[in-house]
Amino acid sequence: MGRVKAATHRWWIVLITVVFLTGCASTRPPAKPSNLCSIFKEKRSWYKDAKKANDRWGTPIQIMMAIMHQESSFRHDVRPPRPWFLFIPLPRNSSAYGYPQAQDPVWDEYVDEAGGFFSSREDFGDSIDFIGWYTNKSRKLNGTSLWAADHQYLNYHEGWYGYRKGSYKKKSWLLATAGSVKRRASNYGEQLRKCNL
């Protein structure tokens, strides 16, 4: 009887370890984030999620992925650093969180309009769908082409109203970042055309 209990105990330990390691692997950033084919071969479900968001919102996969790369480097739980005063933690400067670095108000708007009660910024599928929804609204509200990666990113960073006011025009660092997103989206698009998925 004691041997059976010991064997059962070991079996549970193995099962819990496997589940834990699988969870860690699924949230770990891709090994080669600069290669879209490599990302989708490593994270098989990500291509399906990205294609689903593309079908739903019309935003090219490479543009959604380039925005996510810029925002979080594909880390599921990233958030802005917390400022400290001596040894006391202060509130964060932004509520941005997860793969899309979406802030609470706009995430809540997405959940109300297009997501679901259980949508999570730590879930890749929900996050890529959020980016598709956001870029689609940028097209509707500001006339920004779904193919204009740099201007879609400027909408994403500044918000729809900020973009409309041209708040980005005096931010040379942001314009440079938007240019980087455009180049990455172009590279991703070229890679995607050659992928065998």
Secondary structure per residue as TSV (DSSP state, phi and psi in degrees):
chain	resnum	aa	ss	phi	psi
A	1	M	-	360.0	-40.4
A	2	G	H	-63.3	-36.4
A	3	R	H	-67.5	-39.0
A	4	V	H	-63.1	-43.8
A	5	K	H	-62.1	-43.2
A	6	A	H	-63.7	-42.7
A	7	A	H	-64.5	-41.9
A	8	T	H	-63.9	-41.9
A	9	H	H	-61.3	-45.1
A	10	R	H	-63.6	-39.5
A	11	W	H	-60.7	-43.9
A	12	W	H	-64.6	-39.4
A	13	I	H	-61.9	-44.4
A	14	V	H	-62.4	-45.9
A	15	L	H	-61.7	-46.1
A	16	I	H	-62.9	-40.9
A	17	T	H	-62.5	-44.6
A	18	V	H	-62.5	-45.4
A	19	V	H	-61.7	-42.6
A	20	F	H	-63.0	-47.2
A	21	L	H	-67.4	-35.3
A	22	T	H	-63.8	-42.2
A	23	G	H	-61.5	-42.7
A	24	C	H	-63.2	-42.9
A	25	A	H	-64.7	-37.0
A	26	S	H	-72.5	-23.8
A	27	T	H	-101.3	-6.7
A	28	R	S	-68.6	137.4
A	29	P	-	-59.7	153.1
A	30	P	-	-60.4	148.3
A	31	A	S	-67.0	-34.3
A	32	K	-	-125.1	77.6
A	33	P	T	-67.4	-12.3
A	34	S	T	-89.2	-2.3
A	35	N	-	-122.7	111.1
A	36	L	H	-66.7	-36.4
A	37	C	H	-62.0	-44.5
A	38	S	H	-62.3	-41.9
A	39	I	H	-58.5	-49.8
A	40	F	H	-73.1	-25.2
A	41	K	H	-75.4	-35.0
A	42	E	H	-74.8	-39.9
A	43	K	S	-114.8	80.3
A	44	R	H	-55.6	-40.2
A	45	S	H	-70.8	-22.0
A	46	W	H	-65.1	-38.4
A	47	Y	H	-63.7	-43.0
A	48	K	H	-61.0	-42.6
A	49	D	H	-65.6	-42.3
A	50	A	H	-66.0	-40.6
A	51	K	H	-65.7	-39.3
A	52	K	H	-62.9	-43.6
A	53	A	H	-65.3	-39.1
A	54	N	H	-62.6	-44.0
A	55	D	H	-65.0	-36.6
A	56	R	H	-75.7	-42.1
A	57	W	H	-112.1	-16.6
A	58	G	-	88.3	-6.9
A	59	T	-	-75.3	131.0
A	60	P	-	-57.4	141.3
A	61	I	H	-55.7	-43.4
A	62	Q	H	-63.7	-30.2
A	63	I	H	-76.1	-42.7
A	64	M	H	-61.8	-41.6
A	65	M	H	-69.8	-36.1
A	66	A	H	-66.8	-38.4
A	67	I	H	-65.3	-44.8
A	68	M	H	-63.8	-40.3
A	69	H	H	-58.3	-45.4
A	70	Q	H	-64.4	-39.2
A	71	E	H	-76.3	-42.5
A	72	S	H	-133.5	-3.4
A	73	S	T	53.5	33.0
A	74	F	T	63.7	29.5
A	75	R	-	-95.4	130.5
A	76	H	T	-76.3	-23.4
A	77	D	T	-124.9	21.9
A	78	V	-	-73.8	145.4
A	79	R	-	-148.0	162.2
A	80	P	-	-59.8	151.5
A	81	P	-	-63.2	150.1
A	82	R	-	-91.2	126.6
A	83	P	-	-73.2	153.3
A	84	W	E	-126.6	146.7
A	85	F	E	-117.5	109.8
A	86	L	T	56.2	-112.2
A	87	F	T	-110.5	13.3
A	88	I	E	-102.1	122.0
A	89	P	E	-72.0	133.5
A	90	L	-	-102.8	165.6
A	91	P	-	-62.9	147.0
A	92	R	-	-66.9	153.8
A	93	N	S	-76.1	-13.8
A	94	S	-	-150.2	152.0
A	95	S	-	-93.5	10.3
A	96	A	-	-55.7	138.9
A	97	Y	B	-157.6	150.2
A	98	G	T	77.8	-167.7
A	99	Y	T	-52.3	-45.0
A	100	P	T	-90.8	-4.2
A	101	Q	T	52.4	38.1
A	102	A	B	-78.1	137.7
A	103	Q	-	-83.7	158.0
A	104	D	H	-51.2	-50.5
A	105	P	H	-61.0	-45.0
A	106	V	H	-74.5	-31.6
A	107	W	H	-64.4	-43.3
A	108	D	H	-61.5	-37.8
A	109	E	H	-63.6	-43.2
A	110	Y	H	-61.1	-46.3
A	111	V	H	-58.8	-43.0
A	112	D	H	-66.6	-40.1
A	113	E	H	-87.3	-38.9
A	114	A	T	-140.8	-21.8
A	115	G	S	-86.7	-134.8
A	116	G	-	-159.7	166.4
A	117	F	T	-55.8	-33.9
A	118	F	T	-95.8	10.9
A	119	S	-	-61.5	142.1
A	120	S	-	-136.2	139.3
A	121	R	T	-73.9	-8.7
A	122	E	T	-91.5	-4.8
A	123	D	S	-99.1	126.2
A	124	F	H	-61.2	-45.4
A	125	G	H	-59.6	-45.0
A	126	D	H	-65.4	-38.9
A	127	S	H	-68.4	-42.3
A	128	I	H	-70.1	-32.8
A	129	D	H	-66.4	-39.0
A	130	F	H	-59.9	-45.7
A	131	I	H	-63.4	-39.9
A	132	G	H	-61.3	-45.0
A	133	W	H	-61.4	-44.5
A	134	Y	H	-64.4	-46.4
A	135	T	H	-67.0	-34.3
A	136	N	H	-64.9	-39.0
A	137	K	H	-69.7	-31.6
A	138	S	H	-62.4	-37.7
A	139	R	H	-66.1	-45.4
A	140	K	H	-68.8	-43.8
A	141	L	H	-82.4	-36.6
A	142	N	H	-119.5	1.3
A	143	G	-	70.6	20.7
A	144	T	-	-80.5	122.9
A	145	S	-	-57.2	140.3
A	146	L	T	-65.2	-16.9
A	147	W	T	-94.7	-5.9
A	148	A	-	-90.0	83.7
A	149	A	H	-57.0	-41.0
A	150	D	H	-66.7	-44.7
A	151	H	H	-75.3	-29.3
A	152	Q	H	-64.5	-40.3
A	153	Y	H	-66.3	-38.6
A	154	L	H	-63.1	-39.7
A	155	N	H	-59.9	-44.5
A	156	Y	H	-63.5	-41.5
A	157	H	H	-77.0	-43.8
A	158	E	H	-92.1	-13.2
A	159	G	H	84.7	158.1
A	160	W	H	-62.1	-41.5
A	161	Y	H	-70.5	-43.0
A	162	G	H	-61.3	-42.0
A	163	Y	H	-61.8	-44.7
A	164	R	H	-60.3	-36.7
A	165	K	H	-76.1	-14.3
A	166	G	T	80.7	29.0
A	167	S	G	-61.1	-22.5
A	168	Y	G	-78.1	-17.5
A	169	K	G	-64.9	-26.0
A	170	K	G	-99.3	10.3
A	171	K	-	-112.9	88.1
A	172	S	H	-61.6	-36.0
A	173	W	H	-63.6	-36.7
A	174	L	H	-72.7	-38.5
A	175	L	H	-62.8	-38.3
A	176	A	H	-65.2	-41.1
A	177	T	H	-63.9	-42.8
A	178	A	H	-61.1	-37.5
A	179	G	H	-62.8	-38.3
A	180	S	H	-64.8	-40.8
A	181	V	H	-63.0	-40.9
A	182	K	H	-61.7	-44.5
A	183	R	H	-65.3	-42.5
A	184	R	H	-63.7	-42.3
A	185	A	H	-61.6	-39.7
A	186	S	H	-64.0	-44.9
A	187	N	H	-63.3	-44.6
A	188	Y	H	-59.5	-41.4
A	189	G	H	-63.1	-42.2
A	190	E	H	-63.0	-43.4
A	191	Q	H	-64.3	-43.1
A	192	L	H	-61.0	-36.3
A	193	R	H	-65.0	-23.7
A	194	K	H	-100.7	-3.1
A	195	C	-	-70.1	147.8
A	196	N	-	-111.9	82.4
A	197	L	-	-103.7	360.0
